[in-house]
C-alpha cells in the first residue's frame, strides 16, 4: 500500500516522461558537439595548413576528454543529483564552444574544442542516462533508448546546418564560416542544456509506476537478488569484457564519424562528378548516418525487450563488419555510400542503448551512474584512438582502405565477446 502511494504521488507531482525529455535535450547537445565534427576538417586544414592526421587531433582529444569525464560525472550524479552536474557541464561547454570561433591557432582550437567543450559535454551526457530509466522500471531499455536518441538528432541537424553556415557566411575565397557555426550553435547548446537540467529529478526511494508490479521469477529460476554495488560490478569479468567490446565497437564507429565526409569526397571524386555535387553528396552522407543513428536508439530498445541484448549485439556487430569492409569499394556511388552510412549509423547508434541496457540488466539500477560512467570511458579511449589512427593510416597509405579494415578487425573482437559473454550470478 505504501509503495502504491509513493508511485501515485510521485507521478502526479512529476510526470515520468519529463526526464525522458531531459535525456533527449541533453543527448542532442552532445550530438551537436560530437557527431558532425568532420564538417570542420577541411576548413581547419585550409586555414591552419594541416594534414589529415593533424586535423583529426581536435576530435580525438574531445572524445577522450568527453569519455573520461563521464565516470566522475556519473559518480557525482549518484551523490549530488543529476541537475547540478548538467548545469555545470552546460556552462563549461557553452563557453568553450563559442570561444572556438575566436581562435588564432590550431592548438587553441584543440584546447577549447577538445578539452573544455569535451569536459562540459561529458558532464551533460551521463546523468540523464542514469536518471530517466529509474522512472521506467517497466520499460528500462526503451527509456534508455529515448535518453540517447538526441545524439543522432543532434548530428542529423548539425551536418546540414553547419555546412550551410560555412557555405553562406564564409568570406569570399575562404571557408571561415566555421567560426560562425561555433558562435550560433554554442548559444543553442547553452539554452538546450538549461532546459535539460530542469527536466532531471531522481524518483523517491521505493518508486514504482502506478499499477505496475515487478515480474516474479519463473518457476525454477534463480531469485532476482539485489543490485550490485559499483565495487562489486567492476570486480566481475563480464564488466571488463563489456568494456573491451565497447572500446572495439566505438573505435570503428568513431573512426567513420571522424572521417565520413573525407571518405565520401575521395570516393565520389573518383566517379568524376561535379565538385559542387561531390561536396553536397558527401555532406548528405553525414545526415544519413545521423538519421539512422537517431532512429535506432529508440527502436533497438523495443527490440531488446523482445529478443534480449545478446542477439542484438551479435546482429549489430556482424552487420558492422560487413559494412566496414565494403565502404571504400562502393563509395564512388552516392546511393551505395548512403546505404553504407545508414547501416553504420544503425549499428553504431545501437551500442548506446545496448551497453547501458546490458549494465542495467547485469548489475541493476542502483549504481548505474557509476557503472555506466566507467564503461563509457572505453568510448573515450576509442574516440581518441579511432579518428587519430584513421587519419594516420590514411596519410601513410593514401587510402581509407587500411583504416576501415583495421576497424573491421576490432569489431570482430566485439562480435566474439557478444557470442561468449553471460550475465554474472546474482548477489
C-alpha positions as CSV (number, residue, x, y, z in Angstrom):
1,X,0.0,0.0,0.0
2,X,2.9,2.4,0.9
3,X,4.7,1.7,-2.4
4,X,1.5,2.3,-4.3
5,X,1.0,5.6,-2.6
6,X,4.6,6.6,-3.4
7,X,4.1,5.8,-7.1
8,X,0.8,7.7,-7.4
9,X,2.2,10.8,-5.5
10,X,5.4,10.9,-7.5
11,X,3.8,10.6,-10.9
12,X,1.1,13.2,-10.0
13,X,3.7,15.7,-8.9
14,X,6.3,14.9,-11.6
15,X,5.2,13.1,-14.8
16,X,7.8,10.5,-15.6
17,X,8.0,11.5,-19.3
18,X,9.8,14.7,-18.2
19,X,13.2,13.0,-17.5
20,X,12.9,11.4,-21.0
21,X,12.6,14.9,-22.5
22,X,15.6,15.9,-20.5
23,X,17.5,13.0,-21.9
24,X,16.6,13.9,-25.5
25,X,17.7,17.5,-24.9
26,X,21.0,16.6,-23.2
27,X,22.0,14.0,-25.7
28,X,21.0,16.3,-28.6
29,X,23.6,18.8,-27.2
30,X,26.2,16.1,-27.2
31,X,25.2,15.1,-30.8
32,X,25.7,18.7,-31.9
33,X,29.1,18.7,-30.3
34,X,30.4,15.3,-31.5
35,X,28.8,13.6,-34.4
36,X,29.2,16.1,-37.3
37,X,32.7,17.2,-36.3
38,X,34.1,16.2,-39.7
39,X,32.4,19.2,-41.3
40,X,35.2,21.2,-39.7
41,X,38.1,19.1,-41.0
42,X,38.6,20.7,-44.4
43,X,38.1,24.4,-43.3
44,X,40.6,23.8,-40.5
45,X,43.1,22.1,-42.8
46,X,42.8,25.1,-45.2
47,X,43.1,27.8,-42.5
48,X,45.8,26.3,-40.4
49,X,47.7,24.3,-43.1
50,X,47.1,20.9,-41.5
51,X,47.4,17.3,-42.7
52,X,44.6,14.7,-42.3
53,X,46.4,13.2,-39.3
54,X,47.0,16.6,-37.6
55,X,43.4,17.9,-38.0
56,X,42.0,14.7,-36.5
57,X,43.6,15.6,-33.2
58,X,40.8,18.1,-32.1
59,X,38.1,15.4,-32.4
60,X,40.2,12.7,-30.9
61,X,41.0,14.9,-27.8
62,X,37.4,15.8,-27.5
63,X,36.2,12.2,-27.5
64,X,38.9,11.2,-24.9
65,X,38.0,14.1,-22.6
66,X,34.3,13.5,-23.0
67,X,34.6,9.8,-22.3
68,X,36.8,10.1,-19.3
69,X,34.7,12.8,-17.6
70,X,31.6,10.6,-17.7
71,X,32.8,8.4,-14.9
72,X,33.2,11.2,-12.3
73,X,30.1,12.9,-13.7
74,X,28.2,9.6,-13.0
75,X,29.6,9.4,-9.5
76,X,28.6,13.0,-8.7
77,X,25.2,12.4,-10.3
78,X,24.6,9.5,-7.9
79,X,25.8,11.6,-4.9
80,X,24.5,15.2,-5.5
81,X,21.8,14.7,-8.2
82,X,21.9,15.0,-12.0
83,X,20.6,18.6,-12.2
84,X,23.7,20.2,-10.7
85,X,26.1,18.2,-12.7
86,X,24.4,19.0,-16.0
87,X,24.2,22.8,-15.2
88,X,27.9,22.9,-14.5
89,X,28.7,21.0,-17.7
90,X,26.4,23.2,-19.7
91,X,28.1,26.4,-18.6
92,X,31.6,24.9,-19.4
93,X,30.5,23.6,-22.8
94,X,28.8,26.8,-23.9
95,X,31.8,29.0,-23.1
96,X,34.3,26.6,-24.6
97,X,32.4,26.0,-27.8
98,X,31.7,29.7,-28.5
99,X,35.3,30.6,-27.8
100,X,36.4,28.1,-30.5
101,X,35.1,30.7,-33.1
102,X,37.7,33.2,-32.0
103,X,40.9,31.1,-32.0
104,X,44.0,32.2,-34.0
105,X,46.0,28.9,-33.8
106,X,45.1,25.3,-34.0
107,X,46.4,24.4,-30.6
108,X,43.9,26.9,-29.1
109,X,41.2,25.1,-31.1
110,X,42.3,21.7,-29.7
111,X,42.3,23.1,-26.2
112,X,38.8,24.7,-26.4
113,X,37.1,22.1,-28.5
114,X,38.9,19.0,-27.3
115,X,39.4,19.8,-23.6
116,X,37.0,22.5,-22.5
117,X,34.0,21.6,-24.7
118,X,34.7,17.9,-24.3
119,X,34.7,18.2,-20.5
120,X,31.4,20.1,-20.5
121,X,29.8,17.6,-22.8
122,X,30.9,14.6,-20.7
123,X,29.1,16.2,-17.7
124,X,25.9,16.6,-19.6
125,X,25.8,13.1,-21.2
126,X,25.7,10.6,-18.4
127,X,23.2,12.0,-15.7
128,X,20.1,11.7,-17.9
129,X,21.0,8.1,-18.9
130,X,21.4,7.2,-15.3
131,X,18.2,9.0,-14.2
132,X,15.5,8.6,-16.7
133,X,15.3,4.7,-16.6
134,X,14.8,4.8,-12.9
135,X,11.3,6.3,-13.6
136,X,10.6,3.5,-16.1
137,X,11.4,0.2,-14.3
138,X,8.7,-1.4,-16.5
139,X,10.4,-0.3,-19.8
140,X,14.1,0.4,-18.9
141,X,15.6,-0.5,-22.3
142,X,13.1,1.7,-24.2
143,X,13.6,4.6,-21.7
144,X,17.4,4.2,-22.2
145,X,16.9,4.5,-25.9
146,X,14.9,7.7,-25.6
147,X,17.6,9.3,-23.4
148,X,20.3,8.8,-26.1
149,X,18.2,9.4,-29.2
150,X,19.3,13.0,-29.3
151,X,22.9,12.0,-30.1
152,X,21.6,11.1,-33.6
153,X,19.1,14.0,-33.8
154,X,21.9,16.5,-32.9
155,X,24.2,15.1,-35.5
156,X,21.4,14.9,-38.1
157,X,20.8,18.6,-37.6
158,X,24.4,19.7,-37.3
159,X,25.6,18.2,-40.6
160,X,23.4,20.3,-43.0
161,X,23.2,23.3,-40.6
162,X,26.9,23.6,-40.1
163,X,27.6,23.1,-43.8
164,X,25.0,25.8,-44.7
165,X,26.6,28.3,-42.3
166,X,30.1,27.6,-43.6
167,X,29.0,27.9,-47.2
168,X,26.9,31.0,-46.8
169,X,28.7,33.0,-44.2
170,X,32.3,32.5,-45.3
171,X,34.3,35.5,-46.6
172,X,35.0,35.4,-50.3
173,X,37.6,32.8,-51.2
174,X,37.7,31.3,-47.8
175,X,35.8,28.8,-45.6
176,X,36.0,30.8,-42.4
177,X,32.2,30.4,-41.8
178,X,33.1,27.6,-39.4
179,X,33.7,30.3,-36.8
180,X,30.0,31.4,-37.0
181,X,29.0,27.8,-36.6
182,X,30.6,27.9,-33.1
183,X,29.0,31.2,-32.2
184,X,25.4,30.3,-33.1
185,X,25.4,26.7,-32.2
186,X,27.1,27.4,-28.9
187,X,24.3,29.7,-27.8
188,X,21.8,27.0,-28.8
189,X,23.7,24.4,-26.8
190,X,23.5,26.6,-23.7
191,X,19.7,27.0,-23.9
192,X,19.1,23.3,-24.5
193,X,21.4,22.3,-21.6
194,X,19.5,24.6,-19.2
195,X,16.2,23.1,-20.2
196,X,17.7,19.6,-19.9
197,X,18.8,20.2,-16.3
198,X,15.3,21.5,-15.3
199,X,13.8,18.2,-16.5
200,X,16.0,15.9,-14.3
201,X,15.0,14.7,-11.0
202,X,15.6,11.4,-9.1
203,X,12.5,9.4,-8.2
204,X,11.8,8.8,-4.5
205,X,13.0,5.6,-2.8
206,X,10.8,2.7,-3.4
207,X,9.3,4.3,-6.5
208,X,7.1,2.1,-8.8
209,X,4.8,3.3,-11.6
210,X,1.1,3.2,-10.6
211,X,-0.4,-0.2,-11.4
212,X,2.9,-1.9,-12.1
213,X,4.1,-4.9,-10.2
214,X,7.7,-6.2,-10.7
215,X,7.5,-9.6,-12.5
216,X,8.0,-12.7,-10.4
217,X,10.8,-15.2,-11.3
218,X,9.6,-18.1,-13.4
219,X,9.2,-21.5,-11.5
220,X,12.7,-23.0,-11.1
221,X,14.5,-19.8,-12.0
222,X,17.0,-18.2,-9.7
223,X,15.9,-15.4,-7.4
224,X,16.3,-11.9,-8.8
225,X,18.7,-10.9,-6.0
226,X,19.8,-7.4,-5.0
227,X,21.6,-4.8,-7.1
228,X,25.3,-4.9,-7.4
229,X,27.3,-2.1,-5.8
230,X,29.7,-0.3,-8.1
231,X,32.7,-2.1,-6.5
232,X,31.0,-5.5,-7.0
233,X,30.2,-4.7,-10.6
234,X,33.7,-3.8,-11.6
235,X,35.1,-6.9,-9.9
236,X,33.3,-9.2,-12.4
237,X,34.9,-10.4,-15.6
238,X,31.8,-9.6,-17.5
239,X,32.2,-5.9,-16.8
240,X,35.6,-5.8,-18.4
241,X,34.5,-7.9,-21.3
242,X,31.8,-5.3,-21.9
243,X,34.4,-2.6,-21.6
244,X,36.6,-4.2,-24.2
245,X,33.7,-4.8,-26.5
246,X,32.6,-1.1,-26.1
247,X,36.1,0.1,-27.0
248,X,36.3,-2.0,-30.1
249,X,32.9,-1.2,-31.4
250,X,33.3,2.5,-30.6
251,X,36.7,2.6,-32.3
252,X,35.1,1.6,-35.6
253,X,32.2,3.9,-35.3
254,X,34.2,7.0,-34.3
255,X,36.8,6.4,-37.0
256,X,34.0,6.6,-39.5
257,X,32.4,9.6,-37.9
258,X,35.7,11.5,-37.7
259,X,36.4,10.9,-41.5
260,X,33.0,10.2,-43.0
261,X,32.9,13.3,-45.2
262,X,36.5,12.8,-46.5
263,X,35.7,9.2,-47.2
264,X,32.8,10.3,-49.3
265,X,34.8,13.0,-51.0
266,X,37.5,10.6,-52.0
267,X,35.1,8.0,-53.4
268,X,32.8,10.5,-55.2
269,X,35.7,12.4,-56.8
270,X,36.8,9.2,-58.4
271,X,33.4,9.0,-60.1
272,X,34.1,12.2,-62.0
273,X,31.1,14.1,-60.5
274,X,30.9,17.9,-60.5
275,X,32.9,19.2,-57.5
276,X,29.8,21.1,-56.0
277,X,27.8,17.9,-56.2
278,X,30.7,15.9,-54.6
279,X,30.7,18.2,-51.6
280,X,26.9,18.2,-51.3
281,X,26.6,14.4,-51.6
282,X,29.4,13.8,-49.1
283,X,27.7,16.1,-46.6
284,X,24.4,14.2,-47.0
285,X,26.2,11.0,-46.1
286,X,26.7,12.6,-42.6
287,X,22.9,13.2,-42.4
288,X,22.1,9.6,-43.5
289,X,24.4,8.3,-40.8
290,X,22.9,10.6,-38.3
291,X,19.3,9.8,-39.2
292,X,19.9,6.1,-38.8
293,X,21.9,6.7,-35.7
294,X,19.0,8.5,-34.1
295,X,16.2,6.2,-35.2
296,X,17.8,3.1,-34.0
297,X,18.3,4.3,-30.4
298,X,14.6,4.1,-29.7
299,X,13.8,1.1,-31.9
300,X,16.6,-1.0,-30.5
301,X,15.1,-0.5,-27.0
302,X,11.9,-2.2,-28.1
303,X,13.8,-4.9,-29.9
304,X,15.9,-5.6,-26.8
305,X,12.7,-6.1,-24.8
306,X,11.6,-8.8,-27.3
307,X,14.8,-10.8,-28.0
308,X,17.4,-9.6,-25.4
309,X,20.7,-7.9,-25.7
310,X,22.8,-10.9,-26.8
311,X,21.0,-11.5,-30.1
312,X,21.0,-7.7,-30.8
313,X,24.7,-7.5,-30.2
314,X,25.5,-10.3,-32.5
315,X,23.5,-9.0,-35.4
316,X,24.7,-5.4,-34.9
317,X,28.4,-6.3,-34.9
318,X,28.1,-8.8,-37.7
319,X,26.5,-6.1,-40.0
320,X,29.0,-3.5,-38.9
321,X,31.9,-5.7,-40.0
322,X,30.3,-6.2,-43.4
323,X,29.7,-2.5,-43.9
324,X,33.2,-1.5,-43.0
325,X,34.9,-3.8,-45.5
326,X,32.6,-2.7,-48.3
327,X,32.6,1.0,-47.7
328,X,35.6,2.0,-49.9
329,X,34.7,-0.1,-52.9
330,X,31.2,1.3,-53.1
331,X,31.8,4.9,-52.1
332,X,32.1,6.1,-55.7
333,X,28.3,5.7,-55.9
334,X,26.5,8.2,-53.7
335,X,23.5,5.8,-53.4
336,X,25.6,3.0,-52.1
337,X,27.6,5.4,-49.9
338,X,24.3,6.5,-48.3
339,X,23.3,2.8,-47.8
340,X,26.6,2.0,-46.0
341,X,26.3,5.2,-44.0
342,X,22.7,4.2,-42.9
343,X,23.9,0.7,-41.9
344,X,26.9,2.0,-40.0
345,X,24.7,4.7,-38.3
346,X,22.2,2.0,-37.3
347,X,24.9,-0.3,-35.8
348,X,26.8,2.5,-34.1
349,X,23.7,4.0,-32.6
350,X,22.5,0.6,-31.3
351,X,25.5,0.4,-28.9
352,X,24.4,3.4,-26.9
353,X,21.2,1.6,-26.0
354,X,22.7,-1.9,-25.8
355,X,25.6,-1.2,-23.4
356,X,23.6,0.8,-20.8
357,X,20.8,-1.7,-21.0
358,X,23.3,-4.6,-20.5
359,X,24.7,-2.7,-17.5
360,X,21.2,-2.3,-16.1
361,X,20.3,-6.0,-16.7
362,X,23.6,-7.3,-15.3
363,X,24.0,-5.1,-12.2
364,X,20.7,-3.2,-11.5
365,X,19.9,0.5,-11.4
366,X,21.3,1.4,-8.0
367,X,24.9,2.2,-9.2
368,X,24.1,2.8,-12.9
369,X,25.6,6.3,-12.9
370,X,28.9,4.9,-11.7
371,X,28.8,1.6,-13.6
372,X,27.9,3.1,-17.0
373,X,30.1,6.1,-16.4
374,X,33.1,3.8,-16.0
375,X,32.0,1.6,-19.0
376,X,31.7,4.8,-21.1
377,X,35.3,5.7,-20.6
378,X,36.0,2.9,-23.1
379,X,34.3,5.1,-25.7
380,X,36.5,8.0,-24.7
381,X,39.7,6.0,-25.3
382,X,38.3,4.7,-28.6
383,X,37.3,8.2,-29.5
384,X,41.0,9.3,-29.2
385,X,42.4,6.2,-30.9
386,X,39.9,5.7,-33.7
387,X,39.9,9.1,-35.5
388,X,43.6,9.6,-34.9
389,X,44.6,6.2,-36.1
390,X,42.3,6.6,-39.1
391,X,44.0,9.9,-40.0
392,X,47.5,8.4,-39.6
393,X,46.7,5.3,-41.7
394,X,45.1,7.5,-44.4
395,X,48.1,9.8,-44.6
396,X,50.5,6.8,-44.6
397,X,48.7,4.6,-47.2
398,X,46.9,7.3,-49.2
399,X,43.6,5.5,-48.9
400,X,40.9,4.8,-46.3
401,X,41.0,1.0,-47.0
402,X,43.6,0.3,-44.2
403,X,41.7,2.4,-41.6
404,X,38.4,0.7,-42.3
405,X,40.0,-2.8,-42.4
406,X,41.5,-2.2,-39.0
407,X,38.2,-1.1,-37.7
408,X,36.6,-4.3,-39.0
409,X,39.1,-6.5,-37.2
410,X,38.3,-4.7,-33.9
411,X,34.6,-5.2,-34.5
412,X,35.3,-8.9,-34.9
413,X,36.6,-8.9,-31.3
414,X,33.3,-7.3,-30.1
415,X,31.4,-10.0,-32.0
416,X,33.3,-12.8,-30.4
417,X,32.7,-11.3,-26.9
418,X,29.0,-11.0,-27.6
419,X,28.8,-14.6,-28.6
420,X,30.5,-15.9,-25.4
421,X,29.5,-13.5,-22.6
422,X,26.9,-14.5,-20.0
423,X,25.3,-12.5,-17.2
424,X,27.0,-12.6,-13.8
425,X,25.5,-14.6,-10.9
426,X,23.0,-12.5,-8.9
427,X,24.1,-11.2,-5.5
